[in-house]
């Protein structure tokens, strides 16, 4: 089990990430990103097509159905942090279990030899 200090660091990191995603993200630039800017400058932006993911409820940096642009963007950011944290912690948990099971199996094999 990791030490208390590691959990404090992870907790602080999650709180800071949630704050940035939920509140500070509203102040991000509304200018086009690099790819859009180049497409606009080179004159082929009009040929762009929507992504296959454009119909998802979280497409275009917001949550569909939420009228407030600020709230929609903040919720999308928080949702993204939560989903990635669950995936990350889940993968680390699985890897930790696998490593522990391998170590236990090797210990049993060494005892029987």
DATAPE-V184432 format. One record per residue. N is the residue number from 1. RES is the residue in one letter. SS is DSSP state (@ for helix, = for strand, . for the rest). PHI is phi in degrees with one decimal (none if undefined). D_CENTER is the distance of its C-alpha to the mean C-alpha in whole Angstrom. Layout:
n/res/ss/phi/d_center
N/RES/SS/PHI/D_CENTER
N/RES/SS/PHI/D_CENTER
//
This chain:
n/res/ss/phi/d_center
1/X/./none/24
2/X/./-62.2/23
3/X/./-70.1/25
4/X/@/-57.8/24
5/X/@/-59.9/23
6/X/@/-66.5/20
7/X/@/-66.9/19
8/X/@/-63.7/20
9/X/@/-60.5/18
10/X/@/-63.9/15
11/X/@/-62.3/15
12/X/@/-63.5/16
13/X/@/-60.9/13
14/X/@/-66.6/11
15/X/@/-62.8/14
16/X/@/-63.2/14
17/X/@/-62.3/10
18/X/@/-64.4/11
19/X/@/-63.3/14
20/X/@/-62.3/13
21/X/@/-69.0/10
22/X/@/-83.1/13
23/X/./-118.2/16
24/X/@/-76.1/16
25/X/@/-60.3/14
26/X/@/-62.4/17
27/X/@/-90.6/19
28/X/./-66.0/17
29/X/./-62.3/20
30/X/./-92.5/21
31/X/./-68.1/23
32/X/./-62.0/22
33/X/./-71.4/19
34/X/@/-58.3/21
35/X/@/-65.8/21
36/X/@/-64.0/23
37/X/@/-63.8/25
38/X/@/-65.4/26
39/X/@/-61.8/27
40/X/@/-66.5/29
41/X/@/-64.3/31
42/X/@/-86.6/32
43/X/./85.6/33
44/X/./-118.5/31
45/X/@/-64.7/28
46/X/@/-65.5/30
47/X/@/-88.2/30
48/X/./-64.7/26
49/X/./-118.7/25
50/X/./-65.5/22
51/X/./-69.0/19
52/X/@/-64.6/20
53/X/@/-89.0/16
54/X/@/-65.1/18
55/X/@/-92.5/19
56/X/./-68.6/16
57/X/./-65.4/16
58/X/./-107.7/13
59/X/@/-70.6/14
60/X/@/62.7/15
61/X/@/59.9/13
62/X/./-159.4/14
63/X/./-108.8/15
64/X/./-62.8/18
65/X/./92.2/21
66/X/./-95.6/21
67/X/./-69.8/23
68/X/./-75.8/22
69/X/@/-60.9/20
70/X/@/-64.5/19
71/X/@/-67.0/18
72/X/@/-60.9/16
73/X/@/-66.6/14
74/X/@/-63.7/13
75/X/@/-63.9/13
76/X/@/-63.5/10
77/X/@/-64.5/8
78/X/@/-63.9/9
79/X/@/-60.7/8
80/X/@/-62.3/5
81/X/@/-63.8/4
82/X/@/-63.0/7
83/X/@/-61.9/6
84/X/@/-67.3/4
85/X/@/-65.6/7
86/X/@/-62.5/9
87/X/@/-63.4/9
88/X/@/-62.2/9
89/X/@/-63.3/12
90/X/@/-62.6/13
91/X/@/-65.6/14
92/X/@/-64.0/15
93/X/@/-64.3/17
94/X/@/-62.9/18
95/X/@/-64.2/19
96/X/@/-64.5/21
97/X/@/-65.0/23
98/X/@/-62.7/24
99/X/@/-65.0/25
100/X/@/-65.0/27
101/X/@/-63.9/29
102/X/@/-65.0/30
103/X/@/-64.5/31
104/X/@/-65.3/33
105/X/@/-64.5/34
106/X/@/-66.2/36
107/X/@/-65.4/37
108/X/@/-68.1/39
109/X/@/-65.3/40
110/X/@/-68.7/41
111/X/@/-68.2/43
112/X/@/-80.9/45
113/X/./-80.4/46
//
